């Protein structure tokens, strides 16, 4: 999904690319296959200089654009295309450039601290129950499978409501065509406050086989997810294929901040800047799989196709450690996000989070010029 980047930090984009528009006929050339995550910055001016040097831009209007694209491509093509004249030399340049990019592959730096390792896992029955679609839920050898087909999806809910805490699960996603399908792990009090609820989301937005999943994080406060929705989305691609193995996805919710983790690497921190922009009422933990075709995949461009059913989400190694509504905040503290001595993330964790955001962030609501930011004053 090609999403223009906006905002003050242009390094939000993993790669600077250019789009060339010509009055003559052009071919849309897909970028090449890679084998891992990428780490390379190519500046439009340099790219333009190289093209002009080889006279590939005769009568072509140069228009630099900055795009956020996935750099994870173990089994995907890179998620950007460039309009170029259909000449052998231009094709050769693209091929060489693709090898340059792939040669710089790497993964995220170590965060130095792993909060999930401090918490023991529980079984599904110890912490959760089915909420809906019981016929589309199966528990085998500690792994919960929930699935969506043309009849129904499925969802589950924690046994207790929490005021704060660390909540995680190891999740493995469905490969292949999953457009329109949402697989989730989230906190909500929608059943306690219908029409005026709070929510903290991890949502996997389904995709087509040639494109990676989008991991959407979101925060809703006191009804901003009801009626006229005001989301606070940050969307990411991942530096691995989430369909090949289980990976740990976590939410740490404290009275001062919310931190989202992937395999104990922090990817987003949402600090509390005031009661009006922060969820502070008790919430349950939920998981679900359902059809969100109107908006889930490229703003609804691709819908769920039930010839590929069932769509399965797999969960295991559940971790719930928090303050329930029966405990006073003074006597119960959520797990620490970082080593002792830090009020929030350590410098090493911040560095790891910045690396993820520099390379894999594809959307940030605060940098979206189409949004009414009077509704999101924390920006």
ChimeraX attribute file (.defattr): number of C-alpha atoms within 10 A of each C-alpha:
attribute: neighborCount
match mode: 1-to-1
recipient: residues
	/A:1	18
	/A:2	14
	/A:3	13
	/A:4	15
	/A:5	23
	/A:6	19
	/A:7	13
	/A:8	8
	/A:9	10
	/A:10	15
	/A:11	18
	/A:12	24
	/A:13	24
	/A:14	26
	/A:15	24
	/A:16	20
	/A:17	24
	/A:18	22
	/A:19	17
	/A:20	18
	/A:21	18
	/A:22	16
	/A:23	8
	/A:24	8
	/A:25	10
	/A:26	15
	/A:27	11
	/A:28	11
	/A:29	15
	/A:30	14
	/A:31	16
	/A:32	20
	/A:33	16
	/A:34	21
	/A:35	15
	/A:36	21
	/A:37	23
	/A:38	24
	/A:39	19
	/A:40	16
	/A:41	14
	/A:42	14
	/A:43	14
	/A:44	19
	/A:45	14
	/A:46	10
	/A:47	15
	/A:48	19
	/A:49	12
	/A:50	14
	/A:51	16
	/A:52	13
	/A:53	10
	/A:54	12
	/A:55	12
	/A:56	17
	/A:57	20
	/A:58	11
	/A:59	11
	/A:60	15
	/A:61	12
	/A:62	15
	/A:63	12
	/A:64	16
	/A:65	13
	/A:66	21
	/A:67	23
	/A:68	29
	/A:69	26
	/A:70	30
	/A:71	30
	/A:72	29
	/A:73	24
	/A:74	16
	/A:75	16
	/A:76	19
	/A:77	21
	/A:78	21
	/A:79	20
	/A:80	18
	/A:81	16
	/A:82	17
	/A:83	16
	/A:84	22
	/A:85	22
	/A:86	14
	/A:87	11
	/A:88	9
	/A:89	14
	/A:90	17
	/A:91	14
	/A:92	11
	/A:93	13
	/A:94	18
	/A:95	14
	/A:96	12
	/A:97	15
	/A:98	16
	/A:99	13
	/A:100	13
	/A:101	19
	/A:102	21
	/A:103	16
	/A:104	12
	/A:105	16
	/A:106	13
	/A:107	14
	/A:108	15
	/A:109	15
	/A:110	14
	/A:111	19
	/A:112	14
	/A:113	16
	/A:114	19
	/A:115	18
	/A:116	23
	/A:117	9
	/A:118	9
	/A:119	16
	/A:120	11
	/A:121	17
	/A:122	16
	/A:123	15
	/A:124	20
	/A:125	12
	/A:126	12
	/A:127	15
	/A:128	20
	/A:129	15
	/A:130	20
	/A:131	14
	/A:132	15
	/A:133	18
	/A:134	15
	/A:135	12
	/A:136	20
	/A:137	20
	/A:138	12
	/A:139	14
	/A:140	7
	/A:141	7
	/A:142	14
	/A:143	17
	/A:144	18
	/A:145	18
	/A:146	27
	/A:147	24
	/A:148	24
	/A:149	20
	/A:150	13
	/A:151	8
	/A:152	15
	/A:153	24
	/A:154	24
	/A:155	22
	/A:156	21
	/A:157	21
	/A:158	21
	/A:159	15
	/A:160	17
	/A:161	20
	/A:162	25
	/A:163	24
	/A:164	26
	/A:165	21
	/A:166	25
	/A:167	22
	/A:168	27
	/A:169	23
	/A:170	19
	/A:171	24
	/A:172	21
	/A:173	22
	/A:174	19
	/A:175	18
	/A:176	16
	/A:177	22
	/A:178	27
	/A:179	24
	/A:180	25
	/A:181	27
	/A:182	24
	/A:183	29
	/A:184	21
	/A:185	25
	/A:186	23
	/A:187	25
	/A:188	24
	/A:189	21
	/A:190	18
	/A:191	11
	/A:192	14
	/A:193	13
	/A:194	12
	/A:195	14
	/A:196	17
	/A:197	21
	/A:198	26
	/A:199	23
	/A:200	24
	/A:201	22
	/A:202	22
	/A:203	21
	/A:204	23
	/A:205	24
	/A:206	32
	/A:207	25
	/A:208	17
	/A:209	15
	/A:210	14
	/A:211	20
	/A:212	31
	/A:213	26
	/A:214	24
	/A:215	22
	/A:216	21
	/A:217	22
	/A:218	20
	/A:219	24
	/A:220	23
	/A:221	22
	/A:222	22
	/A:223	18
	/A:224	20
	/A:225	20
	/A:226	17
	/A:227	9
	/A:228	8
	/A:229	10
	/A:230	19
	/A:231	18
	/A:232	23
	/A:233	16
	/A:234	19
	/A:235	23
	/A:236	26
	/A:237	25
	/A:238	21
	/A:239	21
	/A:240	18
	/A:241	21
	/A:242	17
	/A:243	17
	/A:244	11
	/A:245	11
	/A:246	18
	/A:247	20
	/A:248	19
	/A:249	20
	/A:250	27
	/A:251	25
	/A:252	25
	/A:253	25
	/A:254	23
	/A:255	16
	/A:256	14
	/A:257	15
	/A:258	22
	/A:259	19
	/A:260	25
	/A:261	22
	/A:262	17
	/A:263	16
	/A:264	21
	/A:265	24
	/A:266	26
	/A:267	23
	/A:268	22
	/A:269	16
	/A:270	16
	/A:271	16
	/A:272	17
	/A:273	12
	/A:274	11
	/A:275	10
	/A:276	13
	/A:277	19
	/A:278	22
	/A:279	25
	/A:280	18
	/A:281	19
	/A:282	18
	/A:283	26
	/A:284	21
	/A:285	24
	/A:286	21
	/A:287	24
	/A:288	23
	/A:289	26
	/A:290	20
	/A:291	23
	/A:292	18
	/A:293	21
	/A:294	14
	/A:295	15
	/A:296	24
	/A:297	24
	/A:298	19
	/A:299	12
	/A:300	14
	/A:301	12
	/A:302	19
	/A:303	23
	/A:304	27
	/A:305	17
	/A:306	14
	/A:307	9
	/A:308	11
	/A:309	14
	/A:310	16
	/A:311	27
	/A:312	22
	/A:313	23
	/A:314	21
	/A:315	23
	/A:316	23
	/A:317	19
	/A:318	24
	/A:319	20
	/A:320	23
	/A:321	18
	/A:322	22
	/A:323	24
	/A:324	18
	/A:325	15
	/A:326	10
	/A:327	13
	/A:328	11
	/A:329	14
	/A:330	7
	/A:331	7
	/A:332	14
	/A:333	17
	/A:334	17
	/A:335	19
	/A:336	19
	/A:337	25
	/A:338	19
	/A:339	15
	/A:340	9
	/A:341	8
	/A:342	11
	/A:343	11
	/A:344	18
	/A:345	20
	/A:346	18
	/A:347	13
	/A:348	15
	/A:349	24
	/A:350	18
	/A:351	17
	/A:352	20
	/A:353	23
	/A:354	20
	/A:355	20
	/A:356	24
	/A:357	24
	/A:358	19
	/A:359	28
	/A:360	26
	/A:361	27
	/A:362	26
	/A:363	25
	/A:364	18
	/A:365	21
	/A:366	19
	/A:367	16
	/A:368	14
	/A:369	11
	/A:370	8
	/A:371	13
	/A:372	12
	/A:373	15
	/A:374	8
	/A:375	12
	/A:376	15
	/A:377	12
	/A:378	16
	/A:379	10
